[in-house]
Amino acid sequence: MMRALWSAASGMTAQELNVDTIANNLANVNTTGFKKQRVEFQDLMYETLREAGSAAAEGVEIPTGIQVGLGTRTAATRKLFAQGTFQETGNALDMVIEGSGFFQVLMPSGSVAYTRAGAFKMDSEGNVVTADGFPLEPPLVIPADATSISVGSDGTVSTTTAGSTDPQTIGQVQLARFANPAGLRGLGHSLLASTAASGEPTTGAPGIDGLGTITQGMLEMSNVKVVEEMVNMITAQRAYEANSQAIRIADQMLEIANNTRR
């Protein structure tokens, strides 16, 4: 009887994490470049009461055994990198990646972080930075007298200055891609860090070696679908409720056993 109590308790714990993940997805439904997460479960070990194939009598083999499962656990929270919808902004420093790849951002520690959020800004010195002030890598500096900024699909950045009609190339936006982007570690602030699971990044110009292309004046929105997440929330709630009911039934059966009299 105790198996049912602990198995159902593991199910409730797993669904708590499931609801936490769904809630985070919903909270970031309007976060630029956000990629939703999905919880993946595994069953726990089994207690074998009778082995399949054991002999019931001489020359008689039992075709199936008896195993009792001991619950479930969370195996992973997987980021899903499906493309989000595009929103036109008209801002010259807003960029989206059509296809695979990540923008590279230089952190204060000197390490490089990665993001799909292309809402870049310009600081007081003309550096192209994120909303938190982290500069784009490799660095991109906009001249103080620039009157217009143009970003090509291959990441080439050119500007036009006052008194000139000829655009001047000032740099190129480089992208990075990973063999296993699901292995990236979230840092917050719409940033990701590489891990041993993600592999080392492959960097290059947009549109080359499997990297996506860049579109200027647009942002990639979250890939969270509210209706889908609400259905997942209801499913998780019902699963939690069913597990709590299993605990209640097991407790009632224990109560009956404890109250048995001659």
PLY file of the C-alpha trace (Angstrom):
ply
format ascii 1.0
element vertex 262
property float x
property float y
property float z
element edge 261
property int vertex1
property int vertex2
end_header
0.00 0.00 0.00
2.90 2.33 0.73
4.00 2.07 -2.90
0.86 3.89 -4.02
1.46 6.73 -1.56
5.01 7.39 -2.69
4.30 6.83 -6.39
1.42 9.30 -6.34
3.52 11.77 -4.34
6.23 11.64 -7.03
3.55 12.37 -9.63
2.38 15.43 -7.70
5.97 16.70 -7.36
6.55 16.25 -11.09
3.35 18.12 -11.98
4.33 20.99 -9.68
7.46 21.51 -11.78
5.36 21.15 -14.93
3.04 23.94 -13.80
6.03 26.11 -12.82
7.44 25.72 -16.33
4.11 26.46 -18.01
3.65 29.55 -15.82
7.10 30.81 -16.86
6.18 30.29 -20.53
2.99 32.31 -20.08
4.82 35.03 -18.15
7.17 35.48 -21.13
4.54 35.45 -23.85
5.59 39.01 -24.86
9.33 38.63 -24.22
11.37 39.27 -27.36
13.25 36.20 -28.56
11.95 33.97 -25.73
11.88 30.23 -26.40
9.37 28.16 -24.48
10.30 25.16 -22.38
8.73 21.72 -22.19
9.01 19.34 -19.25
9.91 15.74 -20.07
9.19 12.90 -17.64
10.58 9.42 -17.03
9.20 6.52 -15.05
11.18 5.46 -12.01
12.61 2.03 -11.21
10.38 -1.04 -10.94
10.05 -3.60 -8.17
10.02 -7.07 -9.71
7.75 -9.50 -7.85
8.09 -12.26 -10.45
10.48 -12.53 -13.34
9.08 -13.09 -16.82
10.20 -16.43 -18.19
10.58 -18.08 -14.81
9.46 -21.70 -14.49
6.03 -22.42 -12.99
6.60 -26.17 -13.21
8.88 -28.54 -15.07
8.71 -27.61 -18.73
6.27 -24.70 -18.07
7.49 -21.14 -18.55
5.63 -18.07 -17.27
5.21 -15.74 -20.30
4.84 -12.50 -18.32
6.20 -11.33 -15.01
4.93 -9.02 -12.26
6.46 -5.59 -11.88
5.22 -2.64 -9.85
6.32 0.86 -10.88
7.49 3.29 -8.23
6.45 6.60 -9.74
7.83 9.27 -12.04
10.47 11.97 -12.14
11.37 14.99 -14.25
14.01 14.02 -16.82
14.58 17.41 -18.46
13.19 20.85 -19.19
13.82 21.25 -22.91
13.94 24.59 -24.73
12.07 24.53 -28.03
13.74 26.73 -30.63
10.88 26.98 -33.10
10.82 30.33 -34.88
8.66 32.97 -33.22
6.47 35.42 -35.11
7.99 38.63 -36.49
6.87 42.11 -35.50
7.79 45.13 -37.58
9.19 48.04 -35.56
10.91 50.30 -38.07
13.84 50.72 -35.66
17.13 50.54 -37.56
18.88 48.56 -34.81
16.11 45.98 -34.37
17.06 42.73 -36.10
15.63 39.23 -36.48
17.35 36.02 -37.47
15.42 34.11 -40.12
16.57 30.57 -39.51
19.07 29.15 -37.05
21.70 31.08 -35.14
22.20 33.46 -32.24
23.49 36.98 -31.80
26.71 37.11 -29.76
26.95 39.39 -26.73
30.11 40.21 -24.75
29.57 39.92 -20.99
31.41 41.99 -18.35
33.33 38.84 -17.34
34.78 38.62 -20.84
32.74 35.54 -21.78
30.33 35.48 -24.71
26.58 34.94 -24.26
24.03 34.22 -26.98
20.56 35.55 -27.67
17.72 35.55 -30.19
16.51 38.94 -28.93
17.61 41.47 -31.53
16.37 44.65 -29.81
19.70 46.47 -29.86
20.41 50.03 -28.81
23.25 52.54 -29.16
25.14 53.84 -26.12
26.77 57.26 -25.64
29.88 56.17 -27.54
27.98 54.70 -30.49
28.45 51.06 -29.48
25.60 48.72 -30.41
24.48 47.13 -27.13
21.61 45.18 -25.55
19.06 46.79 -23.25
21.39 45.92 -20.34
24.35 47.63 -22.01
26.20 44.48 -23.09
27.96 45.12 -26.42
27.44 43.09 -29.57
30.30 40.73 -30.43
32.24 41.44 -32.61
31.95 45.14 -31.65
29.92 47.43 -33.85
30.32 51.21 -33.50
27.95 53.64 -35.21
29.59 56.96 -36.25
28.30 60.00 -34.38
27.42 61.78 -37.65
25.50 58.84 -39.14
22.14 59.82 -40.56
20.97 56.34 -41.54
21.88 52.74 -40.72
21.42 49.79 -43.06
21.84 46.11 -42.17
21.96 43.61 -45.04
20.69 40.06 -44.96
24.32 38.91 -44.72
24.87 41.08 -41.63
26.81 43.81 -43.41
26.24 47.14 -41.63
26.61 50.39 -43.53
25.84 54.00 -42.65
25.28 57.25 -44.47
26.72 60.41 -42.95
25.63 64.01 -43.23
26.72 65.58 -46.50
27.31 62.21 -48.20
25.04 59.96 -50.22
27.42 57.04 -50.49
26.96 54.40 -47.73
30.08 53.31 -45.89
30.48 49.76 -44.54
31.39 49.89 -40.84
31.24 46.20 -39.87
29.31 42.97 -40.00
27.01 41.20 -37.55
28.29 37.67 -36.88
26.06 34.81 -35.77
26.75 31.61 -33.86
25.11 28.20 -34.05
25.34 25.04 -31.94
25.10 21.34 -32.67
22.69 21.00 -29.73
21.04 24.34 -28.89
18.76 22.57 -26.38
21.90 22.12 -24.25
22.36 25.89 -23.80
21.99 27.23 -20.25
19.66 30.14 -19.57
21.24 33.17 -17.87
18.19 35.42 -17.71
18.04 38.78 -19.51
17.19 36.77 -22.69
20.76 35.42 -22.72
22.10 31.87 -23.05
25.48 30.34 -22.27
27.21 27.43 -23.95
27.74 24.18 -22.07
29.48 20.88 -22.69
26.10 19.54 -23.88
25.55 22.32 -26.42
29.03 21.95 -27.91
31.31 24.73 -29.04
29.75 27.47 -31.20
30.31 27.72 -34.93
30.45 31.39 -35.91
30.22 33.08 -39.25
28.40 35.50 -41.50
24.60 35.20 -41.76
23.41 33.00 -44.60
26.55 30.82 -44.67
27.13 27.31 -43.27
23.55 26.83 -42.12
23.25 30.17 -40.35
20.08 32.19 -40.83
19.83 35.56 -42.51
19.13 38.92 -40.87
16.17 41.22 -41.46
16.40 44.80 -40.23
13.61 46.75 -38.55
11.83 43.74 -37.07
11.85 41.71 -33.85
11.27 38.02 -33.21
8.56 37.58 -30.60
8.15 34.71 -28.14
7.20 31.33 -29.63
4.75 30.70 -26.76
1.18 29.91 -27.88
-1.18 30.97 -25.12
-3.98 28.54 -26.00
-1.56 25.61 -26.11
-0.07 26.55 -22.74
-3.51 26.90 -21.17
-4.41 23.40 -22.35
-1.11 22.13 -20.91
-1.94 23.91 -17.65
-5.34 22.21 -17.42
-3.79 18.81 -18.20
-1.15 19.29 -15.50
-3.78 20.38 -12.99
-5.92 17.31 -13.67
-2.90 15.02 -13.41
-2.02 16.61 -10.06
-5.61 16.15 -8.92
-5.62 12.49 -10.01
-2.43 11.79 -8.08
-3.83 13.42 -4.97
-6.92 11.22 -5.34
-4.66 8.14 -5.53
-3.06 9.18 -2.22
-6.51 9.61 -0.70
-7.62 6.14 -1.85
-4.42 4.52 -0.54
-4.92 6.26 2.80
-8.51 5.01 3.01
-7.37 1.45 2.28
-4.74 1.70 5.01
-7.41 2.97 7.38
-9.62 -0.03 6.57
-6.68 -2.40 7.18
-5.85 -0.70 10.47
-9.45 -0.97 11.68
-9.78 -4.68 10.89
-10.91 -6.65 13.97
-11.58 -10.31 14.66
0 1
1 2
2 3
3 4
4 5
5 6
6 7
7 8
8 9
9 10
10 11
11 12
12 13
13 14
14 15
15 16
16 17
17 18
18 19
19 20
20 21
21 22
22 23
23 24
24 25
25 26
26 27
27 28
28 29
29 30
30 31
31 32
32 33
33 34
34 35
35 36
36 37
37 38
38 39
39 40
40 41
41 42
42 43
43 44
44 45
45 46
46 47
47 48
48 49
49 50
50 51
51 52
52 53
53 54
54 55
55 56
56 57
57 58
58 59
59 60
60 61
61 62
62 63
63 64
64 65
65 66
66 67
67 68
68 69
69 70
70 71
71 72
72 73
73 74
74 75
75 76
76 77
77 78
78 79
79 80
80 81
81 82
82 83
83 84
84 85
85 86
86 87
87 88
88 89
89 90
90 91
91 92
92 93
93 94
94 95
95 96
96 97
97 98
98 99
99 100
100 101
101 102
102 103
103 104
104 105
105 106
106 107
107 108
108 109
109 110
110 111
111 112
112 113
113 114
114 115
115 116
116 117
117 118
118 119
119 120
120 121
121 122
122 123
123 124
124 125
125 126
126 127
127 128
128 129
129 130
130 131
131 132
132 133
133 134
134 135
135 136
136 137
137 138
138 139
139 140
140 141
141 142
142 143
143 144
144 145
145 146
146 147
147 148
148 149
149 150
150 151
151 152
152 153
153 154
154 155
155 156
156 157
157 158
158 159
159 160
160 161
161 162
162 163
163 164
164 165
165 166
166 167
167 168
168 169
169 170
170 171
171 172
172 173
173 174
174 175
175 176
176 177
177 178
178 179
179 180
180 181
181 182
182 183
183 184
184 185
185 186
186 187
187 188
188 189
189 190
190 191
191 192
192 193
193 194
194 195
195 196
196 197
197 198
198 199
199 200
200 201
201 202
202 203
203 204
204 205
205 206
206 207
207 208
208 209
209 210
210 211
211 212
212 213
213 214
214 215
215 216
216 217
217 218
218 219
219 220
220 221
221 222
222 223
223 224
224 225
225 226
226 227
227 228
228 229
229 230
230 231
231 232
232 233
233 234
234 235
235 236
236 237
237 238
238 239
239 240
240 241
241 242
242 243
243 244
244 245
245 246
246 247
247 248
248 249
249 250
250 251
251 252
252 253
253 254
254 255
255 256
256 257
257 258
258 259
259 260
260 261
